[in-house]
Amino acid sequence: MTDPLLAWRGEFPVLNRTLYMISHSLGAMPARTRQCLTQYADQWDNRSIRAWEEGWWTMPVTTGNLIANIIGAPPASMVMQPNVTVAQWIVLSCFDWRGIRNKVVSEAMNFPTNLYILGELDRLGARFVKVPSRDGITIAVDDMLTAIDEETQLVCISHVLFRSAYIQDVKAIIEKAHRAGAQVVVDIYQSAGTVPVDVTSWQVDFAVGGSVKWLCGGPGAGYLYVRPDLVAQLRPRLTGWMAHASPFSFADDPIDYAGDMFRFLHGTPAVPALFAAKSGYEIINEVGVDRIREKSIRQTTRLIETALAEGIPVRSPMNTEDRGGAVILDVPNGYAITQELLRRDVLLDYRPGAGIRLAPHFYTTDDEVDEVLRQIVALRDQRST
Ligand SMILES: Cc1ncc(COP(=O)(O)O)c(C=O)c1O
C-alpha cells in the first residue's frame, strides 16, 4: 500500500539521520524553517526598524491565523504568546477570584504547568478542585461533570492528556460548564496538528497551546484563542503596552485596551520564534489534520498490537477514539532503555510514572514503527537475561 503522506518526508531532513518517534515532544524541523530564519535575519539586517511596520508588528495575529485554520478558529481570533504558561496566566488574570463563584476545576493528569499555576491561585482567593484519575490513564468524564457546579468560575482542562494520550470529552465538559455559568480554557497542545480540534463548534471560551510538538513549529510560539464574542468584555491583568488601543501614543495609565486580539498581548513578541514556526503550520495545513489523524490511528494501533503481542503493558487507551497521537509503553527498565535508544539516534522519551512515550507522525513509515518496537523488545530481553 502506498502512503501519500510520505510525500512530505523530504521536507524533514532529520528523518534521514534518526528514527524519529518524538513528535509528541518535539516535532521534526521542516527544511523551509532554515529559510524563514534567514529571511528574519535579512529583514532585521536590511530593513532594520522599518521591519516592524512591514510585518513584524502584526505577526502575533497573522501567524495565529495560520493556526486558526488548523483548529477551527475564525481569522483574527488568535494571538501568539511565548508559551502555554503565559497564555494560561493571561486567561486567569481576566477573572476576579474573591467572590462566591471562585472555584477552578481541573484534572489531576493535566500538564504540570497548568496545575502549578492553579495551585498558586488560592493566593488570589480561588478554590482549586482537582479531579483524580481512577486508573492513571483516563479521567472519568462523569467525575469532571460532577465537579463543575454553580460556584465554578473556570474549568481548565487538557484536550489530550500528555501522560497517557487520553482524549477528554471536551464537548461534554464545555456544555456542563456553560450550563453552570462557568467558562472553559482548553489546552490543545497535545492535540492540535494530530487530533481534530474545532474550537468554534465546541463553543469553547479559550484555547491555549504551543508549536513545539505536532505542529512542527519549534519553541517560543505559544498561542491563545479567545471566543470572539468575549473579547470586548475581558480585561487581562497580565498586560502591557502592546495591549493598548494606541500603543504609540504612550499614554498615561490606566490602560485603554485594544478592541482586537492585541488586547491579550503584553510586551514585545518573540519575532524570530514566529518566523521559525510558520513552515510547520503551512505543512500541517497542506497535509490536513483529518488525514494525519487517520494515519496516526493506523500506526498507533500497529504499535500497540505489536507491543501487546510482545507482552509489553500499554499505558494509553486501547480504544482508538479515546487515544491521541502518542503511545506509552510500560517497559521494565524504561529509563535505561530510552537512554540506549537515544544513543543510537532512535528518538523517543521516558516519563516517570508513565513509561516510554513514542509517537509516529504523518512523515513516519510503517517500517520505522516496526523497527522501534523491535529495538525496544530486543533491549528488554537483553536486560532481563
Ligand atoms: C498539554 C501541555 N501543555 C503545556 C505544555 C508546555 O507548556 P509551556 O508552553 O508553558 O512550556 C506541554 C508540554 O510541553 C503540554 O504537553
The ligand as an SDF file (V2000), in Angstrom:
LIG
                    3D

 16 16  0  0  0  0  0  0  0  0999 V2000
   -0.5000   19.7090   27.4370 C   0  0  0  0  0  0  0  0  0  0  0  0
    0.7320   20.5650   27.5680 C   0  0  0  0  0  0  0  0  0  0  0  0
    0.6120   21.8420   27.9840 N   0  0  0  0  0  0  0  0  0  0  0  0
    1.6820   22.6480   28.1020 C   0  0  0  0  0  0  0  0  0  0  0  0
    2.9560   22.1880   27.8120 C   0  0  0  0  0  0  0  0  0  0  0  0
    4.1320   23.1100   27.9150 C   0  0  0  0  0  0  0  0  0  0  0  0
    3.8650   24.3710   28.4300 O   0  0  0  0  0  0  0  0  0  0  0  0
    4.7440   25.6360   28.0200 P   0  0  0  0  0  0  0  0  0  0  0  0
    4.3710   26.0170   26.6170 O   0  0  0  0  0  0  0  0  0  0  0  0
    4.3890   26.6860   29.0030 O   0  0  0  0  0  0  0  0  0  0  0  0
    6.1810   25.2420   28.1120 O   0  0  0  0  0  0  0  0  0  0  0  0
    3.1130   20.8450   27.3770 C   0  0  0  0  0  0  0  0  0  0  0  0
    4.4110   20.2360   27.0430 C   0  0  0  0  0  0  0  0  0  0  0  0
    5.4790   20.7040   26.9900 O   0  0  0  0  0  0  0  0  0  0  0  0
    1.9740   20.0340   27.2590 C   0  0  0  0  0  0  0  0  0  0  0  0
    2.0860   18.7440   26.8560 O   0  0  0  0  0  0  0  0  0  0  0  0
  1  2  1  0
  2  3  1  0
  2 15  2  0
  3  4  2  0
  4  5  1  0
  5  6  1  0
  5 12  2  0
  6  7  1  0
  7  8  1  0
  8  9  2  0
  8 10  1  0
  8 11  1  0
 12 13  1  0
 12 15  1  0
 13 14  2  0
 15 16  1  0
M  END
$$$$
